[in-house]
Amino acid sequence: MTALRLVVGALALVTTLGSTAHADYSKAWAAAKENLPATTKGVLVGDVALGVKTATYATLLPMVLSEERDLQQGLALVKGACKIDAVSVVDGFVIAGDPEAEQGAVFIQLAGIDRPKLSTCIQNVLKVMGEAKATVTQDGQFTVIGNGRDAVYVAWVTADVIVIGIEPEKKAQLQAWIGHKGAFAHSPVQAQLAKVDVKAPGWGALALDKPFDDKDMPIRSARGTLSIANGVFIGELIGSFASPRDAKKTADEMTREMTREVGRKNTPPAAKKVISAFKIKQTGAHVTVKGKVSEKDLVAAISSIK
């Protein structure tokens, strides 16, 4: 099963690499809104295409690949077996789910590759990996990747948007996050989405039934955006808590941690500059983290990480 999960996992993981880019996730977002259930409590949306052209991406990618050997192997396999750059065929993504239940799915907007081409690519990768019994079959809206013992599932919700479950071998779990015909409009996260710039290159929203972590982070809801303009990254995250007391406790702890990090002798100057660019403010039961960082400073900070 390792080989099968590697192929699907690599496809899902590459979507996270360009989450600060600005390209086009409109089809993935439209598909998500049409398919997700009313029980959806969190969404994270990001563009990809422009991100791979930034200096930040060029600096970060080698570091990610050095730590994530499975991802590195997966990208190399796809490039060798399919003659394509896996990142280049992803325009944007939507990660949606229920953090409390640890369930969800990833909607991936594809570019320049259709269902037959992707199926052939997966088959080629599995062949190179020595999976002699591997099969790639079509079952209605699902592409099923099997090896005679186990299988993983990819759902096609439109001609260029696929959906992969957090646990891709569980078909029923994947089915729980698609096909709900607009029910997402009644999800608890809608109140947060109404306050988010859904045209930003990266954004997210969260609405929970109970605090996510009663002890360390008793947050009930959150929303945030990330954009880039004229070489400057602009980020804002607003979290809401059960009470002003919880909000103050969290804001104070975050401020102390940032102050400690900036004050440490072994913290690189570039990293200190980036950390200092963000400010924390508490207003009632809400905590806002906001800041602007030039890409030049961000690249320097990333490069300074050992």
C-alpha positions as CSV (number, residue, x, y, z in Angstrom):
1,M,0.0,0.0,0.0
2,T,3.0,2.3,0.5
3,A,3.5,2.8,-3.2
4,L,-0.1,3.6,-3.9
5,R,-0.3,6.1,-1.1
6,L,3.0,7.7,-2.2
7,V,1.5,8.5,-5.7
8,V,-1.7,10.1,-4.3
9,G,0.2,11.7,-1.4
10,A,2.7,13.3,-3.7
11,L,-0.1,14.8,-5.8
12,A,-1.9,16.2,-2.7
13,L,1.3,17.5,-1.0
14,V,2.5,19.5,-4.0
15,T,-0.6,21.7,-3.7
16,T,0.7,23.1,-0.4
17,L,3.9,24.3,-1.8
18,G,2.5,27.3,-3.6
19,S,-0.2,28.3,-1.1
20,T,1.0,32.0,-1.1
21,A,0.9,32.3,-4.9
22,H,-1.6,34.2,-6.9
23,A,-3.0,32.3,-9.9
24,D,-6.5,30.8,-10.2
25,Y,-8.4,28.5,-7.8
26,S,-11.8,29.5,-9.0
27,K,-12.8,26.1,-10.4
28,A,-11.7,24.3,-7.3
29,W,-13.5,26.7,-5.1
30,A,-16.7,26.5,-7.2
31,A,-16.5,22.7,-7.1
32,A,-16.0,22.7,-3.3
33,K,-19.0,25.0,-2.7
34,E,-21.1,22.7,-4.8
35,N,-20.0,19.5,-3.2
36,L,-19.1,20.0,0.4
37,P,-21.5,19.1,3.2
38,A,-23.2,21.4,5.7
39,T,-21.0,19.9,8.4
40,T,-17.8,21.6,6.9
41,K,-16.1,23.6,9.7
42,G,-12.9,24.7,8.0
43,V,-11.5,25.7,4.6
44,L,-8.1,26.7,3.4
45,V,-7.8,28.0,-0.2
46,G,-4.7,28.8,-2.2
47,D,-3.3,29.5,-5.6
48,V,-0.3,27.7,-7.0
49,A,0.9,28.8,-10.5
50,L,2.5,32.1,-9.7
51,G,4.0,30.8,-6.5
52,V,6.4,28.5,-8.3
53,K,7.9,31.6,-10.0
54,T,8.8,33.4,-6.8
55,A,12.1,33.6,-5.1
56,T,10.4,32.3,-1.9
57,Y,9.4,29.1,-3.6
58,A,12.8,28.6,-5.2
59,T,14.4,29.0,-1.7
60,L,11.8,26.9,0.2
61,L,11.5,24.0,-2.2
62,P,14.9,22.5,-1.7
63,M,14.5,22.7,2.1
64,V,11.1,21.0,1.9
65,L,12.4,18.2,-0.3
66,S,15.4,17.6,1.9
67,E,13.0,17.0,4.8
68,E,10.2,15.3,2.9
69,R,11.9,12.4,1.2
70,D,8.6,10.8,0.1
71,L,7.6,14.0,-1.6
72,Q,11.0,14.3,-3.3
73,Q,10.7,10.7,-4.5
74,G,7.1,11.2,-5.7
75,L,8.0,14.4,-7.7
76,A,11.0,12.6,-9.3
77,L,8.9,9.6,-10.2
78,V,6.2,11.7,-11.8
79,K,8.7,13.7,-13.8
80,G,10.5,10.6,-15.0
81,A,7.5,8.4,-15.8
82,C,5.1,11.0,-17.1
83,K,7.5,13.7,-18.5
84,I,5.7,16.4,-16.6
85,D,6.4,18.6,-13.6
86,A,3.7,17.6,-11.0
87,V,3.6,21.1,-9.6
88,S,2.9,22.7,-13.0
89,V,-0.3,20.8,-13.5
90,V,-1.9,22.2,-10.3
91,D,-3.5,25.6,-10.5
92,G,-5.1,25.8,-7.1
93,F,-6.6,23.9,-4.2
94,V,-9.2,23.9,-1.5
95,I,-8.6,21.9,1.7
96,A,-11.8,21.4,3.6
97,G,-13.0,19.4,6.5
98,D,-13.7,19.0,10.2
99,P,-10.6,19.5,12.3
100,E,-12.4,18.2,15.4
101,A,-13.1,14.9,13.7
102,E,-9.8,14.9,11.8
103,Q,-11.7,14.3,8.5
104,G,-11.8,16.1,5.2
105,A,-10.6,16.3,1.6
106,V,-8.5,18.3,-0.8
107,F,-10.0,19.7,-4.0
108,I,-7.3,20.1,-6.6
109,Q,-7.7,22.2,-9.8
110,L,-5.7,20.7,-12.6
111,A,-4.2,22.4,-15.6
112,G,-3.2,20.7,-18.9
113,I,-4.0,17.2,-17.8
114,D,-7.3,15.3,-18.1
115,R,-8.6,12.1,-16.6
116,P,-7.1,9.8,-19.3
117,K,-3.7,11.5,-19.1
118,L,-3.6,11.4,-15.3
119,S,-4.7,7.8,-15.2
120,T,-1.9,6.9,-17.7
121,C,0.6,8.9,-15.6
122,I,-0.3,7.1,-12.4
123,Q,-0.1,3.7,-14.2
124,N,3.4,4.6,-15.5
125,V,4.6,5.7,-12.1
126,L,3.4,2.4,-10.5
127,K,5.1,0.4,-13.3
128,V,8.4,2.2,-12.6
129,M,8.0,1.5,-8.9
130,G,7.7,-2.2,-9.7
131,E,4.1,-2.6,-8.8
132,A,3.4,-5.3,-11.4
133,K,-0.1,-6.0,-10.1
134,A,-1.1,-2.4,-9.9
135,T,-4.2,-1.3,-11.8
136,V,-5.8,2.0,-12.5
137,T,-9.5,1.6,-13.3
138,Q,-12.5,3.9,-13.7
139,D,-15.7,3.5,-11.5
140,G,-18.2,6.2,-12.3
141,Q,-16.7,9.4,-10.9
142,F,-13.8,7.6,-9.2
143,T,-10.4,6.6,-10.5
144,V,-9.4,3.6,-8.4
145,I,-5.7,2.8,-7.9
146,G,-5.2,-0.8,-6.7
147,N,-2.6,-3.4,-6.2
148,G,-4.7,-6.5,-5.8
149,R,-4.9,-6.1,-2.0
150,D,-5.7,-2.5,-1.3
151,A,-6.9,0.6,-3.2
152,V,-7.0,4.3,-3.0
153,Y,-9.6,6.6,-4.6
154,V,-9.6,9.8,-6.5
155,A,-13.0,11.5,-7.3
156,W,-13.6,13.6,-10.4
157,V,-16.2,16.3,-9.5
158,T,-15.6,18.2,-12.8
159,A,-13.4,17.6,-15.8
160,D,-10.5,19.5,-14.2
161,V,-11.1,19.2,-10.5
162,I,-10.2,16.1,-8.5
163,V,-10.8,15.3,-4.8
164,I,-8.6,13.3,-2.6
165,G,-9.6,12.2,0.9
166,I,-7.3,12.8,3.9
167,E,-7.3,9.0,4.1
168,P,-7.4,8.1,0.4
169,E,-7.9,4.4,0.9
170,K,-11.3,5.0,2.5
171,K,-13.9,5.5,-0.3
172,A,-16.8,6.1,2.1
173,Q,-14.9,8.9,3.8
174,L,-14.2,10.6,0.5
175,Q,-17.9,10.2,-0.5
176,A,-18.8,12.0,2.7
177,W,-17.2,15.2,1.4
178,I,-18.6,15.3,-2.1
179,G,-22.0,15.4,-3.8
180,H,-23.9,17.5,-1.4
181,K,-25.4,19.8,-4.0
182,G,-24.9,23.2,-2.4
183,A,-25.3,22.1,1.3
184,F,-22.1,23.9,2.1
185,A,-24.0,27.2,2.0
186,H,-25.5,26.2,5.3
187,S,-22.2,25.2,7.0
188,P,-21.1,26.9,10.2
189,V,-18.1,28.4,8.5
190,Q,-20.2,30.7,6.4
191,A,-20.2,33.4,9.0
192,Q,-16.5,33.6,8.8
193,L,-16.3,33.4,5.0
194,A,-18.6,36.5,4.9
195,K,-15.7,38.5,6.5
196,V,-12.9,37.1,4.3
197,D,-11.5,38.4,1.0
198,V,-12.2,35.3,-1.1
199,K,-10.3,36.8,-4.0
200,A,-7.0,36.9,-2.1
201,P,-4.3,34.5,-3.3
202,G,-4.6,32.6,0.0
203,W,-7.2,32.6,2.6
204,G,-9.0,30.4,5.2
205,A,-11.8,30.2,7.7
206,L,-12.7,28.1,10.7
207,A,-15.8,27.7,12.9
208,L,-15.9,25.1,15.6
209,D,-18.5,23.8,18.0
210,K,-16.1,23.9,20.9
211,P,-12.6,25.3,21.6
212,F,-10.0,23.6,19.5
213,D,-7.7,23.2,22.4
214,D,-9.0,24.1,25.9
215,K,-5.6,24.4,27.4
216,D,-3.2,26.0,24.9
217,M,-5.4,27.5,22.2
218,P,-9.1,27.8,23.2
219,I,-10.1,29.2,19.8
220,R,-13.7,29.0,18.6
221,S,-13.4,30.5,15.1
222,A,-10.8,32.1,12.9
223,R,-10.3,33.7,9.5
224,G,-7.2,34.9,7.6
225,T,-5.8,36.1,4.3
226,L,-2.5,36.1,2.7
227,S,-1.6,38.2,-0.4
228,I,1.4,39.6,-2.2
229,A,1.7,43.0,-3.9
230,N,4.9,44.7,-5.2
231,G,7.1,42.1,-3.6
232,V,5.5,42.4,-0.2
233,F,3.6,39.6,1.6
234,I,0.6,40.8,3.6
235,G,-0.9,38.5,6.2
236,E,-3.7,38.8,8.7
237,L,-5.2,36.2,11.0
238,I,-8.1,36.9,13.4
239,G,-9.1,34.4,16.0
240,S,-12.2,34.5,18.2
241,F,-12.3,33.0,21.7
242,A,-15.0,32.0,24.2
243,S,-14.2,35.0,26.4
244,P,-12.0,38.2,26.5
245,R,-10.0,36.4,29.3
246,D,-9.1,33.5,26.9
247,A,-8.2,36.0,24.2
248,K,-6.0,38.0,26.5
249,K,-4.2,34.9,27.8
250,T,-3.5,33.7,24.2
251,A,-2.4,37.2,23.0
252,D,-0.1,37.6,26.0
253,E,1.5,34.2,25.5
254,M,2.0,34.8,21.7
255,T,3.6,38.2,22.5
256,R,5.9,36.6,25.1
257,E,7.0,33.9,22.7
258,M,7.7,36.3,19.9
259,T,9.7,38.5,22.3
260,R,11.7,35.6,23.5
261,E,12.5,34.5,20.0
262,V,13.6,37.9,18.9
263,G,15.7,38.2,22.1
264,R,17.6,34.9,21.6
265,K,21.2,35.2,20.5
266,N,20.9,32.2,18.2
267,T,17.9,33.6,16.3
268,P,19.2,34.8,12.9
269,P,18.8,38.6,12.4
270,A,16.8,38.0,9.2
271,A,14.4,35.8,11.2
272,K,14.1,38.5,13.9
273,K,13.2,41.1,11.3
274,V,10.4,38.9,9.9
275,I,9.0,38.1,13.4
276,S,9.1,41.7,14.4
277,A,7.1,42.7,11.4
278,F,4.0,41.0,12.9
279,K,1.9,42.7,15.6
280,I,-0.6,41.1,18.0
281,K,-3.6,42.9,19.2
282,Q,-6.5,41.8,21.5
283,T,-9.9,43.4,21.2
284,G,-12.5,41.8,23.5
285,A,-12.7,38.1,22.7
286,H,-10.7,38.5,19.4
287,V,-7.0,38.4,18.7
288,T,-5.5,39.8,15.5
289,V,-2.1,39.0,14.1
290,K,-1.1,41.2,11.2
291,G,2.0,42.1,9.3
292,K,3.8,42.9,6.1
293,V,7.1,41.3,5.0
294,S,9.1,41.9,1.9
295,E,9.9,38.8,-0.1
296,K,13.5,39.8,0.1
297,D,13.4,39.6,3.9
298,L,11.4,36.4,3.9
299,V,13.9,34.7,1.6
300,A,16.7,35.8,3.8
301,A,14.9,34.5,6.9
302,I,14.2,31.1,5.2
303,S,17.8,30.9,4.0
304,S,19.0,31.5,7.6
305,I,17.2,28.4,9.0
306,K,19.6,25.6,9.7
